[in-house]
Amino acid sequence: MFDDWFNSRRVEVPKVTRSASQQAEVDAATAALALYHYDTCGFCRRVRTAIDALGLDIELRNVMEERARYQELLTHGGRTTVPCLCIGKDDPASAQWMYESADIVAYLVERFGTTP
Ligand SMILES: N[C@@H](CCC(=O)N[C@@H](CS)C(=O)NCC(=O)O)C(=O)O
């Protein structure tokens, strides 16, 4: 059921390799991102797998292990559902809070799926 739903929105995630300077450029961009998640959430796992394939250094904020992260997700994102990608983590009040694993994967592939 879960797989049927997710696969219907599947985005191909390329395995990306970069030169050191390309990786530094991407790392500078992903420094603004944080993924709210927890280990046993299958939707979160899909996003973490995409992050790994794309070679991204994105801060992971575990809402089960850190209660403060759960609370800030609710306060600023509006919901406690994970995964949620915070885009603009330095200013949570004006950040974009992206829910939906398929949307997050599509966003990451669109933005980082090709070498600069
Ligand atoms: N359609 C969503 C489903 C996300 C979802 O159901 N997340 C669960 C954990 S697996 C959750 O956070 N439930 C608690 C809540 O919504 O507060 C996605 O693909 O991201």
The ligand as an ORCA input file, in Angstrom:
! r2SCAN-3c Opt
* xyz 0 1
  N       2.452     11.413      2.839
  C       3.443     11.715      3.837
  C       3.272     10.746      5.013
  C       4.138     11.119      6.200
  C       3.721     10.363      7.448
  O       2.687      9.683      7.497
  N       4.566     10.493      8.482
  C       4.280      9.872      9.759
  C       5.486      9.044     10.216
  S       5.786      7.673      9.109
  C       4.096     10.936     10.824
  O       4.884     11.853     10.932
  N       3.023     10.829     11.628
  C       2.855     11.678     12.793
  C       2.224     13.017     12.513
  O       1.718     13.257     11.388
  O       2.232     13.854     13.418
  C       4.856     11.633      3.201
  O       5.010     10.935      2.186
  O       5.762     12.298      3.700
*
